[in-house]
Amino acid sequence: MEWIGILILILSFITLLVLGVPVAWSLGLSSFFTLLITVSALPASTTIAQRMATGLDSFALLAIPFFVLAGEIMNRGGIANRLIDFAKSLTGRLPGGLLYVNIIAAMLFGAIAGSAAAAASAIGSILGKRMDEEGYPKTLGASVNITSSTTGLIIPPSNILIIYSLASGGVSIAALFVAGYLPGLLLGLTLMVCAAIFVKKHKIKGGESVSLGELGSSFWRAIPSLFLLFVVIGGIVAGVFTATEASAIAVVYTLVLSFAYRELKLKELPGILVRSSETTAVVLLLIGTSMSMSWVMSAEDIPQMISDFMLNVSDNKWVILILINLILLAVGVFMDITPAVLIFTPIFLPVVTKVGIDPVHFGIMMVLNLCIGLCTPPVGSLLFVGVSIAKISLTQVIRPLIPFFLAMIVALALIMIFPEITLVLPRLFDLI
């Protein structure tokens, strides 16, 4: 009976995706079909609804709409522009400097808003025209924009790390946030190395040199935006407020700053609130249906079966880690990061903890792995954002993206092999 349930769950989910049914509906319907094996339609539908509601009944999840709103305000309120100007003053004069500007700006944007899609949209829109004017290949600029925006999901605050904490059963959000800094910087550096190779190949020239006065001026203008980073993360680490409270503070801070810059008007707020609500609704629907599928999988004893199978294959942690990473790389191609984290964390976390891997380290590694899937067809959301901003076709960008995929995999391998990259800061702050 267990194997019948597993087959129905997997086959119905894949079939629905192939038919073009949205991921959230595919998750909920495949869970419903699986329950029909043991109960009738009414209790099955009631159970799915209850599990969706229970999955969303979490105080920590309130941080998601607030961080989404903060990102929207940043995008419209001039904060993103100042971060990009600061990044330009740091690396804009180097050969291919705008590529490095894109990567650094994405890291700074992610360190404040925590949204990959918002980073790709804001930075791509601002830098795209400048890159065209200076003769950068459009596909190269799009490739850098698509892959560098994933740093916002590793560097805190990050909505997906909050979701991992929920799926893991309570891994500290503060520990995950602090653990994300060095892996996020490492990811950015590997992308810069890859970009440097392209710069040499295409013989891209540098921009105008920047004086120390101009550097200081751009830094001074960016300080209020950068200060939000210290307020949010510093407050969480110091125990002054929770991640959810920090997200509300981020909204108030970005709102005040945007009005102070005089780039946000009161009449624009309703539109910002509507866009934030739409994004939040999509994310929360994915979370609810993913939680229902996780419950059905637990009821069918799937996590335990997979755990036993993997530990029978090998009890060597390196073999287990490589196997899990290969599975997640394949999963990321076909599934969005939010349901993937919610579904596969309960499956793989018991396995890795049995072989001595820290849950914080595994969480960062898992998120970075699934970030690669956000840049790949057929469901890579960042891929579609990037090509639409650059106004190029999907097929044009695939080939130049491959080296950047490899750079991301190198960063993933380093984080897997050297767990201290992830764990040194949480231990320093006594969070694990």
Secondary structure, 3 states (H helix, E strand, C coil): CHHHHHHHHHHHHHHHHHCCCCHHHHHHHHHHHHHCCCCCHHHHHHHHHHHHHHHHCCHHHHHHHHHHHHHHHHHHCCHHHHHHHHHHHHHCCCECHHHHHHHHHHHHHHCCCCCHHHHHHHHHHHHHHHHHHCCCCHHHHHHHHHHHCCHHHHCCCCHHHHHHHHHHCCCCHHHHHHHCHHHHHHHHHHHHHHHHHHHHHHCCCECCCCCHHHHHHHHHHHHHHHHHHHHHHHHHHCCCCCHHHHHHHHHHHHHHHHHHCCCCCHHHHHHHHHHHHHHHHHHHHHHHHHHHHHHHHHHCCHHHHHHHHHHHHCCCHHHHHHHHHHHHHHHHHHCCHHHHHHHHHHHHHHHHHHCCCCHHHHHHHHHHHHHHHCCCCCCCHHHHHHHHHHCCCHHHHHHHHHHHHHHHHHHHHHHHHCCHHHHHHHHHCCCC
